[in-house]
């Protein structure tokens, strides 16, 4: 698994690629904690290159979503497929604004909520 962090406009973007298993969940947790302490206007988790995810990682992203939503917006880039199916079956998909690509997520989260 690889995680790259990018700052674009008001958003912090976590690009997560590969697969998240029990060992790599700790890396995701550290990256999520890094986002939380910065209190961004928006956080975007790009899962477009993610091949698989475990339940521990779903928990990390759920915590990220609930924390960021207190003061900002949270979005995921999540195409149709196995990873999206895990979010749907786990019933956490609706915690996130969902987008097909990073540019759309950045544009939407930069816009004020009406």
C-alpha positions as CSV (number, residue, x, y, z in Angstrom):
1,X,0.0,0.0,0.0
2,X,1.1,3.5,-0.7
3,X,-0.3,6.8,0.7
4,X,0.6,10.1,-0.8
5,X,-0.7,13.4,0.7
6,X,-1.5,16.4,-1.4
7,X,-2.7,19.8,-0.5
8,X,-5.0,21.4,-3.2
9,X,-7.1,24.5,-2.5
10,X,-8.7,24.0,0.9
11,X,-8.5,20.2,0.7
12,X,-6.0,17.7,2.0
13,X,-6.1,14.7,-0.3
14,X,-4.9,11.2,0.7
15,X,-4.2,9.1,-2.4
16,X,-4.3,5.5,-1.3
17,X,-3.2,2.8,-3.7
18,X,-2.6,-1.0,-3.5
19,X,-4.3,-2.8,-0.8
20,X,-5.0,-2.2,2.9
21,X,-4.4,-5.3,5.1
22,X,-3.9,-5.6,8.9
23,X,-0.3,-4.6,8.7
24,X,-0.8,-1.5,6.5
25,X,-3.9,-0.3,8.5
26,X,-1.5,1.4,10.9
27,X,0.0,3.5,8.1
28,X,-3.5,4.6,7.1
29,X,-4.3,5.5,10.7
30,X,-1.2,7.7,10.9
31,X,-2.1,9.4,7.7
32,X,-5.7,10.0,8.9
33,X,-4.4,11.4,12.2
34,X,-2.2,13.8,10.2
35,X,-5.3,15.1,8.4
36,X,-7.3,15.4,11.6
37,X,-4.8,17.5,13.4
38,X,-4.6,19.9,10.5
39,X,-8.4,20.5,10.7
40,X,-8.7,21.1,6.9
41,X,-11.7,22.7,5.3
42,X,-12.0,19.5,3.3
43,X,-10.5,16.1,3.3
44,X,-10.6,13.8,0.2
45,X,-9.6,10.2,0.3
46,X,-8.7,9.0,-3.2
47,X,-9.4,5.3,-3.4
48,X,-9.4,5.0,-7.2
49,X,-6.2,2.9,-7.1
50,X,-7.1,0.8,-4.1
51,X,-7.5,-2.9,-4.8
52,X,-8.8,-4.2,-1.5
53,X,-9.6,-2.9,2.0
54,X,-10.2,-4.6,5.4
55,X,-12.7,-3.8,8.1
56,X,-10.0,-2.1,10.3
57,X,-9.3,0.4,7.5
58,X,-13.0,1.0,7.1
59,X,-13.0,1.9,10.8
60,X,-10.1,4.3,10.4
61,X,-11.9,6.0,7.5
62,X,-15.2,6.2,9.4
63,X,-13.4,7.9,12.3
64,X,-11.7,10.3,9.9
65,X,-15.1,11.1,8.3
66,X,-16.9,11.7,11.6
67,X,-14.1,13.9,12.9
68,X,-13.6,16.0,9.8
69,X,-17.3,16.6,9.3
70,X,-17.4,18.5,12.6
71,X,-15.5,21.4,11.0
72,X,-15.2,20.6,7.3
73,X,-16.2,18.3,4.4
74,X,-15.1,14.8,3.7
75,X,-15.2,13.1,0.4
76,X,-14.0,9.9,-1.3
77,X,-13.1,9.1,-4.8
78,X,-14.4,5.6,-5.2
79,X,-15.2,4.0,-8.5
80,X,-17.6,1.0,-8.9
81,X,-16.0,-2.3,-7.9
82,X,-15.0,-4.4,-4.9
83,X,-13.8,-1.5,-2.7
84,X,-17.0,0.4,-3.2
85,X,-19.0,-2.7,-2.5
86,X,-17.3,-3.1,0.9
87,X,-18.2,0.5,1.8
88,X,-21.8,-0.2,0.8
89,X,-22.1,-3.5,2.7
90,X,-20.5,-1.8,5.7
91,X,-23.1,0.9,5.5
92,X,-20.6,3.7,5.8
93,X,-20.7,5.0,2.2
94,X,-23.1,7.8,3.1
95,X,-20.7,9.3,5.6
96,X,-18.8,10.6,2.6
97,X,-19.5,12.8,-0.4
98,X,-18.7,10.5,-3.3
99,X,-17.0,11.4,-6.6
100,X,-15.6,9.7,-9.7
101,X,-12.4,11.7,-9.8
102,X,-10.2,13.9,-7.6
103,X,-10.8,17.0,-9.7
104,X,-14.5,16.8,-9.2
105,X,-14.1,16.2,-5.5
106,X,-11.8,19.2,-5.1
107,X,-14.2,21.5,-7.1
108,X,-17.2,20.4,-5.0
109,X,-15.5,20.6,-1.6
110,X,-14.1,24.0,-2.4
111,X,-17.6,25.3,-3.1
112,X,-19.6,26.7,-0.1
113,X,-22.4,24.5,1.3
114,X,-25.7,26.1,0.7
